[in-house]
Amino acid sequence: MQVIRQMSAAMLVVMAALAGTSSAAPAGQYAWRSEMPAESDRLGRRFVPPEGFVRIPVPEGSFAAWLRGLPLKPDGTPVLLHTGAPKWRQDVHAAVIDIDTGMRDLQQCADAVMRLRAEWQFARGETRRIAFNDTGGSKPMSFSRWAAGERPRAEGRALVWAKRSPPDASYASFRRYMDTVFTWAGTHSLERELLPVRDGRVEIGDVIIKGGFPGHAVLVADVAEHPTTGERRFLLIQSFMPAQDMHVLKGRDTPDGSPWFRLGPDQPFVTPEWIFPPGSLRRWPTGTGQG
């Protein structure tokens, strides 16, 4: 009877967390941190829009608002690899996001994009929506299955899920789930999940991506618009290879290295470490990038 009661209690925790009433962090929080830094060390406060531009309005609780609140490490912080060694290039970032990288070479470019999207969903209690396709094209790797104790195992080119662990919907379990996603997913699978943005109008939360082996992906973290011309400028977050701190990119072709990028119509999009072909702008299929 004691075992049954323990199992029942565990299942209640999983069900409550997946319903957004228990283990998930309250909306607006960043579950990997025990406390938040000063407002000046938030992404949306450190970076002032270019002259003549104003930030676009975003709904409270949206992915866009959450990205603007991302905590940053102190100004001048270097980008470190997962090993703790400094990245060989320290001239491509304007700020470092204050979030863990992990000690394995897993959280690279598309992984950082998926991590931030899933962290926002976890914080909102929308854990049933957390799912990413694997590179082999099997069924989505959902956190719901993971939290219920299922684990994937490769059989041929497919992943087969089976009950192998006790139920656990905690944040620590979520973090282990993300490492599994990083192992089995990447730019190739993520690009196929996202929808092309035909008009090229950038929204916060959009992804600029080229799927491949290797490929690359960067996440639009903020957008400012010129009230007269309607032109948009945006901030980008990336990780890279090998796994390294997520960071806000500097522009490559701007004289002052401004982090506010622009996207030209039908032109390649150039970042300090990658050139994306025209048509690389993508959006999450559940709605706009703002969530």
Summary of the structure (lengths in Angstrom):
residues: 291
radius of gyration: 19.2
end to end distance: 44.3
largest distance: 70.5
contacts: 931
relative contact order: 0.18
helix: 25%
strand: 23%
